[in-house]
Amino acid sequence: MSFVNLDSIQHSYEKEVVLQKVNLQIPRGQLFGLLGPSGSGKTTLVKIMIGLLTPTNGSVHIADTKMPSLKQMQQIGYMAQADALYSELTAKENLEFFASIYGISKKQRQQRVEEVAKVVNLSDHLNKTLENYSGGMKRRMSLAVALLHQPDLLILDEPTVGIDPVLRASIWQDLKNLQTQGTTIIITTHVMDEAEKCDSLALLRDGYVIAQGSPSDLKNRSETETLEQAFLHYGKSRMEV
């Protein structure tokens, strides 16, 4: 049984259908990518995964538990596209606040704050208020918040958008390190070189999963040299159906 299972997911906002019959099986410990342009349904899909949205049809199971489940949601780290942080507080104060929300004991709180700050390379900036943080530092802070409670599943929605290449590389190294520790990671992206770093991908277009597989498998099956060419190939095939 896969760690994350999506069965026939459909979702509509009023009359607009944004997801159509999405089926995904994601093994434990995998770094899984949802690749697609803006408006393809990626953010809606991850919100359904974590229980923020209830699908119009279909079901989501995480670790054999049907979502939404409050108990299972406590085992998920979620990083949204927008940084939900408090600019007037220091990084340390932000992390301590979210640690209390996650129910981390006061005894463990300081240790976890120091550990996640080290993971995202912000240990030297914990006493700065976030209004003095750059955009890239805020993204890393959001990742730190998502990691505080040591989640089994980490879901990241466009985590490196607007970040310079050096910081992007640093965050990806963090993700690879977390994966080696057993964390299952799901990431949404529209950046092809980031998609190449994933173990497996689902290509989304207009609410449909148009293809699934490893980056090399997707290129081999489409007889293309790049993921961008592969995406165009599968998208064209979908339109011809």
Secondary structure, DSSP 8 states (H G I E B T S, - for coil): --SEEEEEEEEEETTEEEEEEEEEEE-TT-EEEEE--TTSSHHHHHHHHHTSS--SEEEEEETTEESS-HHHHTTEEEE-SS----TTSBHHHHHHHHHHHTT--HHHHHHHHHHHHHHTT-GGGTTSBGGGS-HHHHHHHHHHHHHTT--SEEEEESTTTT--HHHHHHHHHHHHHHHHTT-EEEEEE--HHHHTTSSEEEEEETTEEEEEE-HHHHHHHHT-SSHHHHHHHHHHHHHH-
